[in-house]
Amino acid sequence: MSQTRSAEAFASLRASVRAFIDEEVIPREDLTRGHDGHWVAQTVRQLRVRAVARGLGSPRLAPDLGGLGLSWEECCGVFEEAGRSFLGPGALFCAPPGQPDVMALDRLATPYQRARYLMPLAKGEIGSCFAMTEPAPGVGSDPRMLSTRARRDGDGWVIDGHKWFISGASHARFAIVVARSDAGVSWFIVETDNPGFRIVREVPTMVPFEVSGHAEIRLEGCRVGPEALVGEEGRGLEHAQLRLEGARLFHCMRFIGLASRAMQTAQQYAAKRESFGARLSEHQMVQALVADAHIDLYAARLITRDVACRLDRGESIRHESSMAKVFVSEAVNRVADAAVQMTGALGISEDAPLSTILRQMRPFRIFDGASEVHRASIAKRAFAKGLRP
Ligand SMILES: Cc1cc2nc3c(=O)[nH]c(=O)nc-3n(C[C@H](O)[C@H](O)[C@H](O)COP(=O)(O)OP(=O)(O)OC[C@H]3O[C@@H](n4cnc5c(N)ncnc54)[C@H](O)[C@@H]3O)c2cc1C
């Protein structure tokens, strides 16, 4: 999928993305409208037009899908630049749920699904969502608890279930619904105008600058034909793993950018603000916060790049992507929290982006596998395979 490009060409592309984010995207952020989904979606749509005009299509997508065809390793730098703004990933069409859905469908879709769903999704003409999580007692962290059923009906299926926290559902043309069929866990495409598909509500959250929110959904007698099955029946958990591994890494790249912006803002504040007869930057406890943030981000970039290179080499990254997800999600939260601490009341206000950054980052320790669940899997593998630390 990725094209060969020289180091100079890549550096120039990265610089172009950085310039676009600084010149056109960050100036459009209005911190007081971070929870106005309509405004966020409209602004992102306008910025996408600007991105395309600058030759900045979706970084990871293949050129035949309208993308730049970057390798995973190259994505690290470009996604970090895009991630510095709340609006950047949407503007470059590298935000979830569309980005990981395109990647998964590119691997799994039938020719019919490619033409009807994947191509318009990749071009940004329609939206998608991925519907796995259910309210208790359904599936959350433990995939065995999936309770949505897909019952055979003629040559198709009838799906019944209750989902929630489904990002992008309210703006989606179709949902990839994860349900249990006779063969096991399976994926089905359900068009959102199917009479059996109903949005119950948008779940309010602490997270600002969401292009499309998180919805609660009911599937009631939802009939789909044989063309709805994605990939192989009964292999839905493997498909979900494939979708998630890439999605996690993209989150790492983006949030490294946002955390770096938070600490840069805090450093600028500490370089000028005085207390007890000295600049904040001269107090050793402030210096420790800055040093730890630099160490965290350096390590976060290295671990993310290593997993990206493994993906480029076609290696299995199950174990490494879990370690990267835990480390990076916790590191960027530490950095954002330190940035808020260093800037005092300004950090808590919405006059600066720091509190917004902290709120946007906090869920990363929960979605795509909570830290505790990844730690449990890492340790289980270490004992089962006798892995050397
Ligand atoms: C912003 C956001 C967007 C999301 N988007 C989507 C989406 O588009 N589609 C979708 O299907 N889902 C989505 N989700 C849901 C997400 O996948 C789930 O929140 C996640 O899988 C955890 O499930 P849960 O919330 O039910 O937590 P639970 O399973 O109830 O777990 C709660 C907590 O218990 C702890 N815990 C759980 N298991 C263990 C264990 N084995 N050992 C130790 N501690 C444990 C962890 O701390 C965990 O955070 C989203 C969530 C968020 C926050």
The ligand as an SDF file (V2000), in Angstrom:
LIG
                    3D

 53 58  0  0  0  0  0  0  0  0999 V2000
  -14.6760    7.8280   24.0140 C   0  0  0  0  0  0  0  0  0  0  0  0
  -15.1000    6.4090   23.8260 C   0  0  0  0  0  0  0  0  0  0  0  0
  -15.4370    5.9630   22.5300 C   0  0  0  0  0  0  0  0  0  0  0  0
  -15.8670    4.6560   22.3410 C   0  0  0  0  0  0  0  0  0  0  0  0
  -16.2570    4.2500   21.0790 N   0  0  0  0  0  0  0  0  0  0  0  0
  -16.7260    2.9930   20.8890 C   0  0  0  0  0  0  0  0  0  0  0  0
  -17.2000    2.5730   19.5930 C   0  0  0  0  0  0  0  0  0  0  0  0
  -17.1840    3.3390   18.6210 O   0  0  0  0  0  0  0  0  0  0  0  0
  -17.6900    1.3110   19.4570 N   0  0  0  0  0  0  0  0  0  0  0  0
  -17.7280    0.4320   20.4940 C   0  0  0  0  0  0  0  0  0  0  0  0
  -18.1640   -0.6960   20.2930 O   0  0  0  0  0  0  0  0  0  0  0  0
  -17.3070    0.8000   21.7430 N   0  0  0  0  0  0  0  0  0  0  0  0
  -16.8320    2.0500   21.9530 C   0  0  0  0  0  0  0  0  0  0  0  0
  -16.4150    2.4570   23.2060 N   0  0  0  0  0  0  0  0  0  0  0  0
  -16.5360    1.5420   24.3350 C   0  0  0  0  0  0  0  0  0  0  0  0
  -15.2150    0.9250   24.7740 C   0  0  0  0  0  0  0  0  0  0  0  0
  -14.8040   -0.0100   23.8310 O   0  0  0  0  0  0  0  0  0  0  0  0
  -15.4540    0.3230   26.1600 C   0  0  0  0  0  0  0  0  0  0  0  0
  -15.6120    1.4070   27.0590 O   0  0  0  0  0  0  0  0  0  0  0  0
  -14.3180   -0.5910   26.6260 C   0  0  0  0  0  0  0  0  0  0  0  0
  -14.2880   -1.7650   25.8750 O   0  0  0  0  0  0  0  0  0  0  0  0
  -14.5150   -0.9750   28.1090 C   0  0  0  0  0  0  0  0  0  0  0  0
  -15.7560   -1.5510   28.3120 O   0  0  0  0  0  0  0  0  0  0  0  0
  -16.7270   -0.9530   29.4470 P   0  0  0  0  0  0  0  0  0  0  0  0
  -16.8350    0.5010   29.2550 O   0  0  0  0  0  0  0  0  0  0  0  0
  -17.9950   -1.7490   29.4250 O   0  0  0  0  0  0  0  0  0  0  0  0
  -15.9500   -1.1860   30.7930 O   0  0  0  0  0  0  0  0  0  0  0  0
  -16.0520   -2.4530   31.7700 P   0  0  0  0  0  0  0  0  0  0  0  0
  -15.8490   -3.7210   31.0110 O   0  0  0  0  0  0  0  0  0  0  0  0
  -17.2690   -2.3270   32.6010 O   0  0  0  0  0  0  0  0  0  0  0  0
  -14.7650   -2.2040   32.6690 O   0  0  0  0  0  0  0  0  0  0  0  0
  -14.7020   -1.1030   33.5860 C   0  0  0  0  0  0  0  0  0  0  0  0
  -13.3090   -1.0350   34.1750 C   0  0  0  0  0  0  0  0  0  0  0  0
  -13.0610   -2.2370   34.9020 O   0  0  0  0  0  0  0  0  0  0  0  0
  -11.6780   -2.5490   34.8570 C   0  0  0  0  0  0  0  0  0  0  0  0
  -11.5070   -3.9130   34.3570 N   0  0  0  0  0  0  0  0  0  0  0  0
  -12.2130   -4.5630   33.4140 C   0  0  0  0  0  0  0  0  0  0  0  0
  -11.7310   -5.8030   33.2120 N   0  0  0  0  0  0  0  0  0  0  0  0
  -10.6680   -5.9410   34.0330 C   0  0  0  0  0  0  0  0  0  0  0  0
   -9.7160   -6.9740   34.2820 C   0  0  0  0  0  0  0  0  0  0  0  0
   -9.7280   -8.1410   33.5990 N   0  0  0  0  0  0  0  0  0  0  0  0
   -8.7720   -6.7730   35.2370 N   0  0  0  0  0  0  0  0  0  0  0  0
   -8.7150   -5.5760   35.9090 C   0  0  0  0  0  0  0  0  0  0  0  0
   -9.5690   -4.5570   35.7070 N   0  0  0  0  0  0  0  0  0  0  0  0
  -10.5340   -4.7380   34.7710 C   0  0  0  0  0  0  0  0  0  0  0  0
  -11.0150   -1.5030   33.9480 C   0  0  0  0  0  0  0  0  0  0  0  0
  -10.4600   -0.4750   34.7480 O   0  0  0  0  0  0  0  0  0  0  0  0
  -12.1800   -0.9440   33.1580 C   0  0  0  0  0  0  0  0  0  0  0  0
  -11.9480    0.4010   32.7280 O   0  0  0  0  0  0  0  0  0  0  0  0
  -15.9470    3.7640   23.4310 C   0  0  0  0  0  0  0  0  0  0  0  0
  -15.5920    4.2050   24.7080 C   0  0  0  0  0  0  0  0  0  0  0  0
  -15.1770    5.5060   24.9150 C   0  0  0  0  0  0  0  0  0  0  0  0
  -14.8360    5.9390   26.2900 C   0  0  0  0  0  0  0  0  0  0  0  0
  1  2  1  0
  2  3  1  0
  2 52  2  0
  3  4  2  0
  4  5  1  0
  4 50  1  0
  5  6  2  0
  6  7  1  0
  6 13  1  0
  7  8  2  0
  7  9  1  0
  9 10  1  0
 10 11  2  0
 10 12  1  0
 12 13  2  0
 13 14  1  0
 14 15  1  0
 14 50  1  0
 15 16  1  0
 16 17  1  0
 16 18  1  0
 18 19  1  0
 18 20  1  0
 20 21  1  0
 20 22  1  0
 22 23  1  0
 23 24  1  0
 24 25  2  0
 24 26  1  0
 24 27  1  0
 27 28  1  0
 28 29  2  0
 28 30  1  0
 28 31  1  0
 31 32  1  0
 32 33  1  0
 33 34  1  0
 33 48  1  0
 34 35  1  0
 35 36  1  0
 35 46  1  0
 36 37  1  0
 36 45  1  0
 37 38  2  0
 38 39  1  0
 39 40  1  0
 39 45  2  0
 40 41  1  0
 40 42  2  0
 42 43  1  0
 43 44  2  0
 44 45  1  0
 46 47  1  0
 46 48  1  0
 48 49  1  0
 50 51  2  0
 51 52  1  0
 52 53  1  0
M  END
$$$$
